[in-house]
Amino acid sequence: MFAPAQIDPAVNPQLTDDAGHFGWNVVVSAPSHASKISPLVGVPPEVTDLNMALEPFDLPNKVSLPLVRK
């Protein structure tokens, strides 16, 4: 089943260091694929093209389905 995105740790507000920096890791996961953590990026400017392709596990008898977009 699909699980909606979550913020972890679920802390609001987030705290900064002495210089005012803050950040978080983006973790992407999907069934039958290895999870991936985003690289470090600077903001601003906003990042709208971060490609985080996942690598599938090498499973026997796997079935590949086409990507369908609405």
Secondary structure, DSSP 8 states (H G I E B T S, - for coil): -------SS--SS----TTS------EE--TTB--EE------SS----------B---TT---------
